[in-house]
């Protein structure tokens, strides 16, 4: 998913999404010239059983 579409759907600004990408908070995949957010990997990371929420 493009960072612009992700920003639109999540309610975040594009600048915030770009910051999350730079910090490694959002997994990405480069396809051709485009850098896309890897939603499949993001879902796996969110559902990871090793992380425990307070």
Secondary structure, 3 states (H helix, E strand, C coil): CCHHHHHHHHCCCHHHHHHHHHHCCCCEEEECCEEEECHHHHHHHHCCCCCCCC
